[in-house]
Amino acid sequence: MAREELTRLTGNGNGTCGEDDCPNVYRTASGSIVVQGDVSGAFTLPQGEGLVEIPESVLREAVRALGW
């Protein structure tokens, strides 16, 4: 899936990661959520899964954007 196919819920592109503006939250066309952030090693995940860490403020911004 290309980034262009996702709806950005957070960030304005002026963040500390340049144009990638991480951390960030996106919504897919099917309604699922994709999170971009720093890789976390909090615990070992099953193969094929990933774990990222994002600030609470980014998650709150995404929730507001979704109207939840």
C-alpha positions as protocol buffer text, in pm:
chain_id: "A"
residue {
  index: 1
  type: MET
  ca { x: 0 y: 0 z: 0 }
}
residue {
  index: 2
  type: ALA
  ca { x: 140 y: 340 z: -95 }
}
residue {
  index: 3
  type: ARG
  ca { x: 131 y: 632 z: 147 }
}
residue {
  index: 4
  type: GLU
  ca { x: -71 y: 826 z: -112 }
}
residue {
  index: 5
  type: GLU
  ca { x: -355 y: 575 z: -62 }
}
residue {
  index: 6
  type: LEU
  ca { x: -384 y: 666 z: 309 }
}
residue {
  index: 7
  type: THR
  ca { x: -568 y: 954 z: 475 }
}
residue {
  index: 8
  type: ARG
  ca { x: -338 y: 1143 z: 709 }
}
residue {
  index: 9
  type: LEU
  ca { x: -511 y: 1213 z: 1041 }
}
residue {
  index: 10
  type: THR
  ca { x: -228 y: 1399 z: 1216 }
}
residue {
  index: 11
  type: GLY
  ca { x: 57 y: 1634 z: 1141 }
}
residue {
  index: 12
  type: ASN
  ca { x: 96 y: 1909 z: 886 }
}
residue {
  index: 13
  type: GLY
  ca { x: 420 y: 1800 z: 722 }
}
residue {
  index: 14
  type: ASN
  ca { x: 629 y: 2048 z: 920 }
}
residue {
  index: 15
  type: GLY
  ca { x: 738 y: 1809 z: 1196 }
}
residue {
  index: 16
  type: THR
  ca { x: 1085 y: 1708 z: 1306 }
}
residue {
  index: 17
  type: CYS
  ca { x: 1105 y: 1428 z: 1048 }
}
residue {
  index: 18
  type: GLY
  ca { x: 1070 y: 1661 z: 749 }
}
residue {
  index: 19
  type: GLU
  ca { x: 817 y: 1565 z: 484 }
}
residue {
  index: 20
  type: ASP
  ca { x: 760 y: 1223 z: 646 }
}
residue {
  index: 21
  type: ASP
  ca { x: 644 y: 1411 z: 962 }
}
residue {
  index: 22
  type: CYS
  ca { x: 670 y: 1114 z: 1196 }
}
residue {
  index: 23
  type: PRO
  ca { x: 514 y: 1017 z: 1430 }
}
residue {
  index: 24
  type: ASN
  ca { x: 182 y: 1012 z: 1248 }
}
residue {
  index: 25
  type: VAL
  ca { x: -151 y: 831 z: 1225 }
}
residue {
  index: 26
  type: TYR
  ca { x: -323 y: 737 z: 899 }
}
residue {
  index: 27
  type: ARG
  ca { x: -655 y: 575 z: 801 }
}
residue {
  index: 28
  type: THR
  ca { x: -684 y: 320 z: 520 }
}
residue {
  index: 29
  type: ALA
  ca { x: -965 y: 302 z: 265 }
}
residue {
  index: 30
  type: SER
  ca { x: -1104 y: 4 z: 457 }
}
residue {
  index: 31
  type: GLY
  ca { x: -1113 y: 207 z: 781 }
}
residue {
  index: 32
  type: SER
  ca { x: -818 y: 51 z: 963 }
}
residue {
  index: 33
  type: ILE
  ca { x: -548 y: 261 z: 1129 }
}
residue {
  index: 34
  type: VAL
  ca { x: -178 y: 277 z: 1036 }
}
residue {
  index: 35
  type: VAL
  ca { x: 66 y: 429 z: 1287 }
}
residue {
  index: 36
  type: GLN
  ca { x: 409 y: 572 z: 1204 }
}
residue {
  index: 37
  type: GLY
  ca { x: 651 y: 620 z: 1492 }
}
residue {
  index: 38
  type: ASP
  ca { x: 975 y: 519 z: 1655 }
}
residue {
  index: 39
  type: VAL
  ca { x: 1039 y: 145 z: 1663 }
}
residue {
  index: 40
  type: SER
  ca { x: 987 y: 9 z: 2013 }
}
residue {
  index: 41
  type: GLY
  ca { x: 1153 y: -291 z: 2170 }
}
residue {
  index: 42
  type: ALA
  ca { x: 911 y: -310 z: 2466 }
}
residue {
  index: 43
  type: PHE
  ca { x: 851 y: -680 z: 2409 }
}
residue {
  index: 44
  type: THR
  ca { x: 906 y: -950 z: 2147 }
}
residue {
  index: 45
  type: LEU
  ca { x: 631 y: -967 z: 1885 }
}
residue {
  index: 46
  type: PRO
  ca { x: 516 y: -1257 z: 1671 }
}
residue {
  index: 47
  type: GLN
  ca { x: 675 y: -1275 z: 1326 }
}
residue {
  index: 48
  type: GLY
  ca { x: 521 y: -1030 z: 1079 }
}
residue {
  index: 49
  type: GLU
  ca { x: 409 y: -777 z: 1342 }
}
residue {
  index: 50
  type: GLY
  ca { x: 564 y: -444 z: 1436 }
}
residue {
  index: 51
  type: LEU
  ca { x: 557 y: -223 z: 1743 }
}
residue {
  index: 52
  type: VAL
  ca { x: 584 y: 156 z: 1732 }
}
residue {
  index: 53
  type: GLU
  ca { x: 576 y: 426 z: 1995 }
}
residue {
  index: 54
  type: ILE
  ca { x: 396 y: 760 z: 1946 }
}
residue {
  index: 55
  type: PRO
  ca { x: 332 y: 1054 z: 2181 }
}
residue {
  index: 56
  type: GLU
  ca { x: -12 y: 1074 z: 2344 }
}
residue {
  index: 57
  type: SER
  ca { x: -68 y: 1411 z: 2175 }
}
residue {
  index: 58
  type: VAL
  ca { x: -48 y: 1246 z: 1830 }
}
residue {
  index: 59
  type: LEU
  ca { x: -306 y: 984 z: 1926 }
}
residue {
  index: 60
  type: ARG
  ca { x: -537 y: 1254 z: 2069 }
}
residue {
  index: 61
  type: GLU
  ca { x: -508 y: 1451 z: 1744 }
}
residue {
  index: 62
  type: ALA
  ca { x: -605 y: 1140 z: 1544 }
}
residue {
  index: 63
  type: VAL
  ca { x: -906 y: 1075 z: 1768 }
}
residue {
  index: 64
  type: ARG
  ca { x: -1023 y: 1436 z: 1720 }
}
residue {
  index: 65
  type: ALA
  ca { x: -979 y: 1405 z: 1342 }
}
residue {
  index: 66
  type: LEU
  ca { x: -1198 y: 1094 z: 1343 }
}
residue {
  index: 67
  type: GLY
  ca { x: -1464 y: 1266 z: 1556 }
}
residue {
  index: 68
  type: TRP
  ca { x: -1451 y: 998 z: 1827 }
}
